[in-house]
Amino acid sequence: MAITNDQRRLLALCAIRVDQESVDWSLIAREAQFPEGLDALWNSSIQEKSAAAERSRPVLRAGIRKPHDLFARVDAEVEAAGTVGATLVTVLDPGYPANLRLVPNLPPFLFVRGELRDEDVRSVAVVGTREASEAGLRRAQRMSQMLAERGVTVISGLAKGIDAAAHRAALDAGGRTIAVFGTGITKCYPSENRGLAEEITGRGALVSQFWPTRSPGKDTFPRRNVVTSGLSQGTVVIEASRTSGAKMQARLALEHGKKVFLVKSLVTDQQWAKDYVAKRGAIEVADVDEVIRHLAAPERVRQAGEQRQQLTLASL
């Protein structure tokens, strides 16, 4: 897989490890988007004034003293990604997803199998528990089918249960779907969904924010939820307990300024869902039209990204 010199330099910053400490990856992503931001990072300069910046500055300064080791790690990981036909998109590139660019904790890069398209701006995440009921699976299938039929890209996390049902329904409806991995792009977790993942590459994309060889870990699935929320305009939660990762994604989506849609049955059954509707701005929905009504036009999303960048530059 061929990558540009700037992409390679960006990934090398993410490879920094000094005494088990790394530079905050979201900080790298934010800083790299400034004019000459990548060069500034390689000169140990961080413009942001935050706790993450203070923690990362000495790690960055020490790490860039051994560029050969950093580039060796990057080249090995890129080679691994190439073995599964993956491509790379970074915050430096115009093809970086517009919805994801709007969130503050965005990843600096994504490895992708399949194809990300401009039309994926009009997208909704459909998520829920792995231990789904039959009724929950039917609701996920119905919601995803109707979203796909209306030209909305369905995003989920490829987990068993609600996620797998959402992906399958979108494909069966002839629509697009994106699966966000909690592993590197060369892995597939759970392995039982490997066949589904291969189907998705033909009519959507598999994406990972991790090094291609990364195995699943305790930290990878919460981070996966950040990207699943960030890639979409909003999240529909079908079925989830108060300790579910889907509830975590609902919280993240609200923090991202995204829409959170909770299906009526969930609000009836779960106190956390009632509280999210009553106190936190989540929207109770009974059908897909209520979700569609809240989606922004793609051009509005792109303009919001440009405005955010302008405001950030003006604040420096």
C-alpha positions as CSV (number, residue, x, y, z in Angstrom):
1,M,0.0,0.0,0.0
2,A,1.5,3.3,-1.0
3,I,1.2,6.3,1.3
4,T,2.4,9.9,1.1
5,N,5.4,11.3,3.0
6,D,3.1,13.5,5.1
7,Q,0.8,10.5,6.0
8,R,3.9,8.5,7.0
9,R,5.2,11.4,9.2
10,L,1.8,11.7,10.8
11,L,1.7,8.0,11.6
12,A,5.2,8.2,12.9
13,L,4.1,10.7,15.6
14,C,1.4,8.2,16.7
15,A,4.2,5.5,17.0
16,I,6.0,7.5,19.7
17,R,6.3,5.6,23.0
18,V,8.6,6.9,25.8
19,D,8.6,5.1,29.2
20,Q,5.2,3.6,28.2
21,E,3.8,7.0,27.5
22,S,2.5,8.1,24.1
23,V,1.4,11.4,22.6
24,D,-2.3,11.9,22.8
25,W,-3.6,10.7,19.4
26,S,-6.5,13.1,19.3
27,L,-4.1,16.0,20.1
28,I,-2.0,14.9,17.1
29,A,-5.1,14.9,14.9
30,R,-6.2,18.4,16.1
31,E,-2.7,19.9,15.8
32,A,-2.0,18.4,12.4
33,Q,-5.0,20.2,10.8
34,F,-3.5,23.6,11.4
35,P,-1.5,25.2,8.5
36,E,2.0,23.8,8.9
37,G,0.8,21.8,11.9
38,L,2.6,18.6,11.0
39,D,5.9,20.5,10.7
40,A,5.2,22.2,14.0
41,L,4.7,18.8,15.7
42,W,8.0,17.5,14.3
43,N,9.6,20.6,15.8
44,S,8.1,19.7,19.2
45,S,5.6,22.6,19.0
46,I,2.1,22.2,20.3
47,Q,-0.2,25.2,20.0
48,E,-3.1,23.8,22.1
49,K,-3.3,24.8,25.7
50,S,-4.7,21.8,27.5
51,A,-3.9,19.1,30.0
52,A,-3.4,16.7,27.1
53,A,-0.9,19.1,25.5
54,E,1.1,19.5,28.8
55,R,1.3,15.7,29.2
56,S,2.2,15.1,25.6
57,R,4.8,17.8,25.0
58,P,7.8,16.1,26.8
59,V,6.8,12.7,25.3
60,L,6.8,14.3,21.8
61,R,10.1,16.0,22.4
62,A,11.8,12.8,23.5
63,G,10.1,10.6,20.9
64,I,11.1,12.4,17.8
65,R,14.8,12.0,18.6
66,K,14.5,8.4,17.2
67,P,12.8,8.9,13.9
68,H,14.2,5.7,12.4
69,D,12.4,3.5,15.0
70,L,9.2,5.4,14.4
71,F,9.3,5.0,10.7
72,A,10.2,1.3,11.0
73,R,7.0,0.7,13.0
74,V,4.9,2.7,10.5
75,D,6.3,0.8,7.5
76,A,5.7,-2.6,9.1
77,E,2.1,-1.7,10.0
78,V,1.4,-0.2,6.5
79,E,2.8,-3.4,5.0
80,A,0.4,-5.5,7.1
81,A,-2.5,-3.4,6.1
82,G,-1.6,-3.9,2.5
83,T,-1.9,-7.7,2.9
84,V,-5.7,-7.3,3.4
85,G,-6.1,-4.7,0.7
86,A,-6.6,-1.8,3.1
87,T,-6.1,1.9,2.3
88,L,-5.3,4.8,4.6
89,V,-7.1,8.1,5.1
90,T,-5.8,10.8,7.6
91,V,-6.9,14.1,8.9
92,L,-4.5,15.6,6.4
93,D,-6.6,14.3,3.5
94,P,-9.7,15.7,1.9
95,G,-11.3,12.2,2.0
96,Y,-11.3,12.1,5.8
97,P,-15.0,11.7,6.8
98,A,-16.7,15.0,7.3
99,N,-18.8,13.9,10.3
100,L,-15.8,12.6,12.1
101,R,-13.8,15.8,11.5
102,L,-16.4,17.6,13.7
103,V,-15.6,15.8,17.0
104,P,-12.8,16.9,19.3
105,N,-11.5,13.4,20.1
106,L,-11.1,12.4,16.4
107,P,-8.6,9.8,15.4
108,P,-5.6,11.0,13.3
109,F,-6.0,8.1,10.8
110,L,-8.3,5.4,9.6
111,F,-7.4,2.2,7.8
112,V,-10.2,1.3,5.4
113,R,-11.3,-1.8,3.5
114,G,-13.9,-1.1,0.9
115,E,-14.8,2.5,0.1
116,L,-15.8,5.6,2.1
117,R,-17.9,8.0,0.0
118,D,-19.1,11.6,0.2
119,E,-22.7,10.3,0.5
120,D,-21.8,8.6,3.8
121,V,-22.2,12.1,5.4
122,R,-25.9,11.2,5.5
123,S,-25.4,8.4,8.0
124,V,-26.9,7.0,11.2
125,A,-25.4,4.6,13.7
126,V,-27.7,1.7,14.8
127,V,-26.4,0.1,18.0
128,G,-27.4,-2.1,20.9
129,T,-26.7,-5.0,23.1
130,R,-24.8,-8.1,22.0
131,E,-27.3,-10.3,24.0
132,A,-30.3,-9.0,22.0
133,S,-33.9,-10.3,22.3
134,E,-35.7,-11.5,19.3
135,A,-37.9,-8.3,19.4
136,G,-34.7,-6.2,19.6
137,L,-33.2,-7.9,16.6
138,R,-36.4,-7.3,14.6
139,R,-36.4,-3.6,15.6
140,A,-32.8,-3.3,14.5
141,Q,-33.5,-5.0,11.2
142,R,-36.5,-2.8,10.5
143,M,-34.8,0.5,11.4
144,S,-31.7,-0.3,9.3
145,Q,-33.7,-1.6,6.4
146,M,-35.8,1.6,6.3
147,L,-32.8,3.8,6.7
148,A,-31.0,2.1,3.9
149,E,-34.0,2.3,1.6
150,R,-34.0,6.1,2.2
151,G,-30.4,6.4,1.1
152,V,-28.9,6.7,4.6
153,T,-25.7,4.8,5.4
154,V,-26.0,2.5,8.4
155,I,-23.0,2.5,10.8
156,S,-22.4,-0.1,13.5
157,G,-19.7,-2.0,15.3
158,L,-19.8,-5.5,13.8
159,A,-20.5,-7.0,17.2
160,K,-22.9,-9.9,17.5
161,G,-26.6,-9.1,18.3
162,I,-27.9,-5.7,17.3
163,D,-24.8,-4.6,15.4
164,A,-24.8,-7.6,13.1
165,A,-28.5,-7.4,12.5
166,A,-28.2,-3.7,11.5
167,H,-25.4,-4.4,9.0
168,R,-27.2,-7.4,7.5
169,A,-30.5,-5.6,7.1
170,A,-28.8,-2.6,5.4
171,L,-27.1,-5.0,2.9
172,D,-30.2,-6.9,2.3
173,A,-32.0,-3.7,1.5
174,G,-29.4,-2.8,-1.1
175,G,-27.9,0.0,1.0
176,R,-24.6,1.1,2.3
177,T,-23.2,0.2,5.7
178,I,-19.9,0.9,7.5
179,A,-18.5,-1.4,10.2
180,V,-16.2,0.2,12.8
181,F,-13.7,-2.3,14.1
182,G,-12.5,-2.6,17.7
183,T,-9.3,-4.1,16.4
184,G,-6.8,-3.5,13.7
185,I,-8.0,-3.8,10.1
186,T,-6.1,-7.1,9.7
187,K,-8.3,-8.7,12.4
188,C,-12.0,-9.5,12.7
189,Y,-13.7,-9.7,16.0
190,P,-15.9,-11.6,16.6
191,S,-14.6,-14.1,14.1
192,E,-18.1,-15.4,13.5
193,N,-18.8,-12.1,11.6
194,R,-15.9,-12.5,9.2
195,G,-18.2,-13.4,6.3
196,L,-20.4,-10.4,7.0
197,A,-17.3,-8.2,7.1
198,E,-16.3,-9.4,3.7
199,E,-19.7,-8.6,2.3
200,I,-19.6,-5.1,3.7
201,T,-16.4,-4.4,1.8
202,G,-18.4,-4.7,-1.4
203,R,-21.1,-2.2,-0.5
204,G,-19.6,0.0,2.2
205,A,-16.5,0.0,4.3
206,L,-14.7,-1.6,7.2
207,V,-12.8,1.1,9.2
208,S,-10.3,0.9,12.0
209,Q,-8.6,3.7,14.0
210,F,-5.9,1.3,15.3
211,W,-2.6,0.0,14.1
212,P,-3.5,-2.7,11.6
213,T,-2.1,-5.6,13.7
214,R,-3.8,-4.4,16.9
215,S,-5.7,-7.2,18.7
216,P,-8.8,-6.5,20.8
217,G,-8.2,-5.0,24.2
218,K,-10.1,-3.4,27.1
219,D,-9.5,0.1,25.7
220,T,-10.3,-0.7,22.0
221,F,-14.0,-1.0,22.2
222,P,-14.7,2.2,24.1
223,R,-12.5,4.0,21.5
224,R,-14.4,2.2,18.8
225,N,-17.6,3.8,20.1
226,V,-16.1,7.2,19.7
227,V,-15.6,6.6,16.0
228,T,-19.0,5.0,15.5
229,S,-20.6,8.1,17.0
230,G,-18.3,10.5,15.2
231,L,-18.8,9.0,11.7
232,S,-22.6,9.4,12.0
233,Q,-24.9,12.3,12.3
234,G,-26.8,10.5,15.1
235,T,-27.1,7.3,17.0
236,V,-30.2,5.1,17.3
237,V,-30.1,2.8,20.3
238,I,-32.3,-0.2,19.9
239,E,-31.8,-2.2,23.1
240,A,-29.3,-1.6,25.8
241,S,-28.9,-1.9,29.6
242,R,-27.5,0.8,31.8
243,T,-24.0,-0.9,31.6
244,S,-24.1,-1.5,27.9
245,G,-21.5,-0.1,25.5
246,A,-24.5,1.2,23.5
247,K,-25.4,3.4,26.4
248,M,-21.8,4.7,26.4
249,Q,-22.1,5.5,22.8
250,A,-25.3,7.5,23.4
251,R,-23.4,9.5,26.0
252,L,-20.5,10.1,23.6
253,A,-22.9,11.1,20.8
254,L,-24.5,13.7,23.1
255,E,-21.0,15.0,24.0
256,H,-20.2,15.2,20.3
257,G,-23.3,17.3,19.7
258,K,-24.9,14.5,17.7
259,K,-28.5,13.4,17.8
260,V,-29.4,10.5,20.0
261,F,-32.5,8.5,19.1
262,L,-33.9,6.0,21.6
263,V,-36.6,3.7,20.4
264,K,-39.9,3.8,22.3
265,S,-39.6,0.3,23.7
266,L,-36.1,1.1,25.2
267,V,-37.5,4.3,26.9
268,T,-40.3,2.2,28.3
269,D,-38.0,-0.5,29.7
270,Q,-34.9,1.3,30.9
271,Q,-34.7,4.1,33.4
272,W,-31.4,5.4,31.9
273,A,-33.2,5.9,28.6
274,K,-36.1,7.8,30.3
275,D,-33.5,10.1,32.0
276,Y,-31.7,10.7,28.7
277,V,-34.9,11.8,27.1
278,A,-36.1,13.9,30.0
279,K,-32.8,15.5,31.0
280,R,-30.1,15.1,28.4
281,G,-31.8,15.9,25.1
282,A,-32.1,12.4,23.6
283,I,-35.1,11.9,21.3
284,E,-37.7,9.2,21.7
285,V,-38.6,7.7,18.3
286,A,-41.3,5.4,17.1
287,D,-40.4,5.1,13.5
288,V,-37.6,5.9,11.0
289,D,-39.2,9.1,9.7
290,E,-38.6,10.7,13.1
291,V,-34.9,9.9,12.6
292,I,-34.7,11.1,9.0
293,R,-36.3,14.4,9.9
294,H,-33.4,15.4,12.1
295,L,-30.6,14.7,9.6
296,A,-28.7,17.6,8.2
297,A,-27.9,18.1,4.5
298,P,-24.4,17.0,3.6
299,E,-23.4,20.5,2.6
300,R,-24.3,21.8,6.1
301,V,-22.0,19.2,7.7
302,R,-19.1,20.3,5.5
303,Q,-19.7,24.0,6.2
304,A,-19.8,23.2,9.9
305,G,-16.4,21.6,9.7
306,E,-14.9,24.6,7.8
307,Q,-16.4,27.0,10.4
308,R,-15.0,25.0,13.3
309,Q,-11.5,25.2,11.8
310,Q,-11.8,28.9,11.2
311,L,-12.9,29.5,14.8
312,T,-10.1,27.4,16.1
313,L,-7.5,29.4,14.0
314,A,-9.0,32.7,15.2
315,S,-8.6,31.7,18.8
316,L,-4.9,31.1,18.6
